[in-house]
């Protein structure tokens, strides 16, 4: 069966520090991968998605970036965090872009 | 433009009462339809999905949803809620092609009174 992992589960970082969140999927090949952010009371915001290794599409211009160095690994990064980057970050995968998505447990990021 | 609307931000029901969460969508054709549930501090879990066929879809945890093409709706229902159903519920739609992505509604927070 397929599983999706995210780490760390929680993270507290100072403003201006770098960020690296990791997501890995097991039990499937060539998944579509997604990064979402949830700010309090604001629903899901799609940040990035990837249909293959090295292929990243950005949905929202910001100081975040994403990379997909391996088929089942998706990384969310920032060189300098802002207060507004605080939120709950969710990784998800799907078999194709319009099929159901399966979500990881999330990372709670607090920027102070 | 394609959109998903969940008109209720918060809903409060008593334990044992029936529940209906509303979802309306705007699409050029019949899309794929989904309902997800999110407990606090956790990821989203798929409750049910509609691709085609019977318009009444059964899901996990005793939930069901009915697709009504004429109303562009996909409302979620449960005949008797339990305290453990308190969570946030997201409706989502996706077009029937591989090139577009799922669009999520903004969610409805369900509160259960004892």
Interface residues (C-beta under 8 A of the other chain):
Chain A: X34 X42 X43 X44 X46 X49 X88 X90 X92 X94 X96 X97 X98 X99 X100 X101 X102 X103 X104 X105 X106 X108
Chain B: X32 X34 X36 X41 X42 X43 X44 X45 X46 X49 X90 X94 X95 X96 X97 X98 X99 X100 X101 X102 X104 X105 X106 X107
